[in-house]
Amino acid sequence: MVSVMTTILLVHGAWHGPWCWDQFAERLRQAGREVRTVALRGHPPKDSARMPYRIRDYVEDLAAAVAECGQPVVLVGHSMGGLVVQKYLERGDALGAVLLAPVPTSGALGATLRFGARHPLVLLKVNLVRRLGPVVGTPALAREMLFTPDTPQSIVDDTVAGLQDESYYAYLDMIFSRPRPKRITVPVLVLAGGRDRIFTVREERATARRYGTTAEVFAETGHSLMTEPGWERVADRIDIFARTLEAGLTPEAA
């Protein structure tokens, strides 16, 4: 059996940019992987104007990045990037996909209601100004949403320094433009944080079931699986998944 060489293509989520994958990508490269990152339009923003982008715009960015690779890809999408990967795969192709704490197949309404119950004034501001930035607009909110109470402050500070606004229209798509798993035929691996404050383990397990698989949960990790302590295990799991696909084996063999 001849192995297929692939590129691992990393797709960031809301408020982030390609910078969030720096250490993650380097570990995969040290394992011998070809790794690229996708910069979704407006990340970083060129100015302070409101971001008008939709998930379909980000899907176009991903499609262009896939075309540039010139060989089969394994797509890795975090959070909103997980939705972008899912929507791309409804029509596009890849060898497989890894969804890190992705927007669930049920959409982000549950996450919105939970956040609104904890921070009603912040959610009101989001809808009044039509910007998603206020959700992570303070270091305390960024920690709550992306990390755990135990995450070292230095990690939180490094991430907060890079966070930016996110498109309100993409946020609405996260609620209403749900993925269609029946249209996606490639193997999918779902990885979840056991202490994620945005999407619950229950939601991620339900997402995995829609793809005929079982979510793997990193029990002590929050939403930011690629920067939280223990991120190395997440990167290594992706490497194993990709090598299994390259060898023509089923994901269950990984």
C-alpha positions in Angstrom: 0.0 0.0 0.0 1.4 3.4 -1.1 1.1 6.3 1.3 -0.2 9.6 0.1 1.7 12.8 1.1 -0.5 15.6 2.4 -0.5 19.1 3.6 -2.1 19.9 6.9 -4.0 23.2 6.5 -4.8 25.0 9.7 -7.9 27.3 9.8 -8.2 29.7 12.7 -11.5 30.7 14.4 -13.2 33.9 15.5 -11.1 36.7 17.0 -7.9 34.9 16.0 -5.5 34.8 13.0 -2.8 32.5 11.7 -0.6 33.5 14.6 -2.5 31.3 17.0 -1.1 28.2 15.3 2.6 29.2 15.6 3.8 26.7 18.2 1.2 24.1 17.0 2.4 24.3 13.4 6.0 24.1 14.4 5.4 20.9 16.4 3.8 19.3 13.3 6.6 20.4 11.1 9.1 18.8 13.5 7.2 15.6 13.1 7.9 15.9 9.4 4.6 17.4 8.3 3.9 19.9 5.5 1.9 22.6 7.3 0.2 25.8 6.1 -2.1 28.2 7.7 -5.1 30.1 6.3 -5.6 33.8 6.9 -9.3 34.5 6.6 -10.1 37.9 5.1 -10.0 40.7 7.7 -7.6 38.7 10.0 -5.8 40.9 10.8 -8.1 43.9 9.9 -6.8 46.5 7.6 -8.7 49.3 9.4 -11.2 49.7 12.1 -14.3 49.6 9.8 -17.0 47.0 10.6 -16.2 43.6 9.2 -18.8 42.7 6.5 -17.8 39.2 6.0 -19.9 36.0 5.9 -19.0 32.4 6.5 -19.3 31.9 2.7 -16.5 34.5 2.3 -14.3 32.6 4.6 -15.1 29.4 2.7 -13.8 31.1 -0.4 -10.6 31.9 1.4 -10.2 28.2 2.4 -10.9 27.0 -1.1 -8.2 29.3 -2.5 -5.7 28.0 0.1 -6.6 24.4 -0.7 -6.0 25.1 -4.4 -2.6 26.5 -3.7 -1.4 23.4 -1.8 -1.1 21.3 -5.0 -1.5 18.0 -3.1 -4.2 16.4 -0.9 -5.0 18.2 2.3 -6.1 17.4 5.8 -8.1 20.3 7.0 -8.0 21.4 10.7 -10.5 24.0 11.8 -10.8 25.6 15.2 -14.2 26.9 16.5 -15.6 29.2 13.7 -12.9 27.7 11.5 -14.4 24.3 12.1 -17.7 25.6 10.6 -15.7 27.0 7.7 -14.2 23.6 7.1 -17.6 21.9 7.3 -19.2 24.3 4.9 -16.2 23.9 2.5 -16.5 20.2 2.6 -20.2 20.3 1.5 -18.8 20.9 -2.0 -15.0 20.8 -1.7 -12.6 17.9 -1.2 -10.0 16.9 1.2 -8.4 13.6 2.5 -10.0 14.3 5.9 -10.9 16.9 8.5 -10.2 17.6 12.1 -12.6 19.8 14.0 -11.2 21.4 17.1 -14.0 22.7 19.5 -16.0 23.4 16.3 -19.3 25.3 16.0 -21.7 22.4 16.4 -23.8 21.0 13.7 -26.8 22.4 15.7 -25.4 25.9 15.4 -24.2 28.5 17.9 -27.6 29.4 19.4 -27.0 27.4 22.5 -23.6 29.1 23.0 -25.3 32.5 22.6 -28.0 31.8 25.1 -25.5 30.5 27.7 -23.3 33.6 27.2 -26.3 35.9 27.4 -27.4 34.4 30.7 -24.0 35.1 32.2 -23.4 38.5 30.5 -26.6 40.0 29.2 -25.2 43.5 28.9 -22.3 42.3 26.8 -24.6 40.4 24.5 -26.8 43.5 24.2 -23.8 45.5 23.2 -22.8 42.9 20.6 -26.2 43.3 19.0 -26.3 47.1 19.3 -22.9 47.7 17.7 -23.0 44.7 15.5 -19.5 43.6 16.4 -18.5 40.3 18.1 -15.4 41.8 19.7 -17.0 42.6 23.0 -17.4 38.9 23.8 -13.7 38.7 24.4 -13.3 42.4 25.0 -11.6 42.2 28.4 -8.8 39.9 29.7 -11.4 38.4 32.1 -13.9 37.6 29.4 -11.1 36.2 27.1 -10.0 33.9 29.9 -13.6 32.8 30.6 -14.4 32.1 26.9 -11.1 30.7 25.6 -9.3 29.2 28.6 -9.8 27.7 32.1 -9.3 29.3 35.5 -6.1 27.3 35.8 -4.5 28.4 32.5 -1.2 30.3 33.2 -1.7 34.0 33.0 1.2 34.3 30.5 -0.7 32.2 28.0 -3.8 34.2 28.4 -1.8 37.5 28.0 -0.1 36.3 24.8 -3.5 35.4 23.3 -5.3 38.5 24.4 -2.5 40.6 22.7 -3.4 39.1 19.3 -7.2 39.0 19.6 -9.3 41.2 17.3 -12.9 42.0 16.3 -14.9 39.4 14.4 -17.7 39.8 11.9 -21.2 40.1 13.3 -22.5 38.6 10.1 -20.3 35.6 10.4 -21.6 35.2 13.9 -25.2 35.2 12.6 -24.1 32.5 10.1 -22.8 30.5 13.1 -26.4 30.4 14.4 -28.3 30.0 11.2 -26.0 28.5 8.5 -25.6 25.1 9.9 -23.4 22.4 8.3 -24.9 19.5 6.4 -23.1 16.4 7.4 -24.9 14.2 4.9 -23.1 16.1 2.1 -19.6 15.4 3.7 -18.1 12.1 2.9 -14.5 12.4 4.1 -13.4 11.1 7.5 -13.9 13.6 10.3 -12.2 13.7 13.7 -13.8 15.9 16.4 -11.6 17.0 19.4 -13.3 18.9 22.3 -12.1 20.6 25.4 -13.7 19.2 28.6 -13.8 22.7 30.2 -14.9 24.6 27.1 -17.2 27.5 28.1 -18.4 28.2 24.5 -19.4 24.8 23.1 -20.3 22.0 25.5 -19.0 18.5 25.4 -22.5 17.3 24.8 -22.8 19.5 21.7 -19.4 18.3 20.4 -20.3 14.6 21.0 -23.6 15.2 19.1 -21.6 16.8 16.2 -19.3 13.7 16.1 -22.2 11.4 16.0 -23.5 13.2 12.9 -20.3 12.2 11.2 -20.5 8.6 12.4 -17.7 8.9 14.9 -17.0 9.7 18.6 -15.6 13.0 19.9 -12.4 12.8 21.8 -12.3 15.0 24.9 -9.3 16.6 26.4 -10.7 16.8 29.9 -8.7 19.6 31.4 -8.7 21.9 28.4 -10.8 24.9 27.5 -11.9 26.2 24.1 -8.4 27.1 22.9 -7.1 23.6 22.2 -4.1 24.8 20.2 -2.7 27.1 22.9 -3.9 25.6 26.3 -1.5 23.5 28.3 -1.5 20.1 26.8 -1.7 21.4 23.2 1.1 19.1 22.3 -1.2 16.1 22.7 -3.7 17.7 20.4 -1.1 18.3 17.7 0.2 14.7 18.0 -3.4 13.3 17.7 -3.8 15.3 14.5 -0.5 13.9 13.2 -1.6 10.3 13.9 -5.0 10.9 12.2 -3.3 12.4 9.1 -0.8 9.5 8.9 -3.6 7.0 9.2 -5.4 8.6 6.3 -2.3 8.8 4.2 -1.7 5.1 4.7 -5.2 4.4 3.3 -6.4 3.0 6.7 -9.7 3.8 8.3 -9.6 6.4 11.1 -10.7 3.7 13.6 -7.2 2.3 13.1 -5.6 5.4 14.5 
